[in-house]
C-alpha cells in the first residue's frame, strides 16, 4: 500500500512539472519599433527622337507601358543606303545605372545580317558631340546577342543615341523580296552590382521590294485588276514605250492587251514581240499597289526602250528572259 501511494505521488509530481513548463513558454514578449525598409529601383524609359524641336515621348514596354516605337520601319529598302535613327534614354529610377544595348536578329530571309553594317553612338558625357570612344561599329550579325556596354546613366539624366544601319548585299544577289527584322533592346543595370536591371525593346523591320509578280497570262485573263494600275487594255504599246523606226509600225499600234499574246518569232521583230509580251506584264506588276514587284515602272520602260534600239536583238531577248523570271514569281492577286 505504501508503495502504491508513493507511485501516485511521483506521477502527480511529474504532471505538475509538465503543466508548469508548458504554461511558462508564453510568459515573455519583446517589441522592436521603428523598423524601415527602403526599396530602390532602376527604371529606364526610351523615346524615338526626331530632332531638337520635336516632342519627346518617353515610353516603356507593354503591358505596363504604352510600347516603344520602332526605330526603323523600311518597306522598300535601298541596298547600300545608310538609315539613321536617334533615341533618347532616361533613367527615371533611384539608382545610377550602366546603359547597354542588345541586338537580336529575329528574321533574315536573305542572309544579309552578316553584311549589314551597324554603327552605334552613345553620348557618354551628354554634350551631344561625337567624341573618340563613343562609337562602335560592326555587322548586324556581330552585334547579335552580344551586349554592348554603352556607359554610365546617372539618376534622372538622359543620353542621346544614334544608330545607323546600312544593308548591303553581294552584287550578284538582287535580294528580291527579302525581310530583315531585328530587336534593339535598351538595358540599364545597377552600377555597383548585378542585382537590378530594366530593359525596353523596340522592334525593327527592313523589307525588300520584290518577290511577287504575275504572268502575261494572268493579266490577259483578269482585266478587272487593270483599273488599279492606271493602264487600260486598249492603250497602245506606243503610249507606253518608244518603238523605234527600225521595227514595224504595227507593233507600236498594238494594244497592251494584244501584246500579252505576242507569239514571238525570228529576227529583231520576233525578239521585240517576246520582249514586249513580258514588258507589258512587268509594267502592270510594277504599277499595281498590291504587287511587290522587283522593278519600278520607270526602270522597266527605260530598259525596254534601250533594248529595242540596240543593234543586237539578243539584248531584247536577254531582258525579256529577266522580266519573265520576275513575272513568274508569286502572284498575290490569284
C-alpha angles and dihedrals in degrees: 000000000000091000092052092049091051091051090052091050092051092049092050090050091054092050091050092051093048095050092047093053092050094052092046092062093075099047104100135056131182124191127200113197136192099037114163128189116197117200116198124192146191115232121179126189127185134201132190101233119214101178146303097296099039122101115258113228107194112201144181132209124278139285093037097029132039095259132260122272116241113255091213131028107162117169102182105029116206105216112231095021118120114233116203131199131175126210133187119210122196130193103216094166132093099253131071111244144195112239118226136179123212121192118200120184106216101176134006110169095171098042095239099132088097092056099036108105119225127189123183124194119189116188093225098179096036097239094119091233124119108240134175113287095022097094130070124187137186142114122304089245092054090056093047112122091345112119112229112210108217108178147270120325109189124205114291094003129120133213132197122231129192120198120189122191122188114181114207135179140186111277091240093054114083091190094218110192101350127167124206117181127173138164125232107207115193112206136191120192127184110271098224101036143010095244099102133043140159128195136189123192133208120191119220132196135194115184125188117218114240137045093119134082140147125221129243087253091058093052091046092055101037106057093158089070091061095075092073092054101059090237126105131206094244095052110113127240089242090059089063108025134037105241108199123230090246089074125067113276093232090070092066092047094053116108121247089243093054091045088064086067098047107143098208122217142177131321127010094318092054091045091051091053092050090048096047092048089059094036095057091052090046093053091049090050093050092047098048111095094215097052117082098210124182096230135052122238093244091050093051093048093048093049093048093048091050093048093051091055094048115112089224111070088199086078088065092050093049092051091045090055092050092049090046090055090053092046091055096059122104111313109213092192095066 
